[in-house]
């Protein structure tokens, strides 16, 4: 187990955390850990989606992305067909 510390949360949040932990039969620490990991991943996906949207919004940049994908697809096809060097 890693080191721990104490944080302040509202009494409403504390009650909700306790309810979730009891419902799932898990520790409150595990619930907080999973919630933070979920939030971290959601933030990462939002950033990736925004970057993807920015690429897609620029026609010349998007054409470059599609050309690169086509190159990778061809390379993958070569490997799959046994034509790799």
C-alpha positions, 0 to 999 in steps of 0.5 A: 500500500502506498503512503496516505494523507488526509484531505478535506471534503464536504460532509455531503461528499464524504457521505456520498463516498461512504454510500458508494463504498458500502454499496460496492463493498469496497474501501473509500480509498479505492473509490477515490483512487478509481474516480481520480483515474477515471477523471484523468483518463477522461481529461486525456481523451478530451484533450486528444479529441480537441487535438483531433478536431483541430487537425480535422479543421485544417484541410491541408493538415487533414490531407497530410494525416490521411496520406500518412495513414494510407502509407501505414495501411500499405505497410501493414498490408505488406506485412499481412501478405508476407511481402515485408523485407 
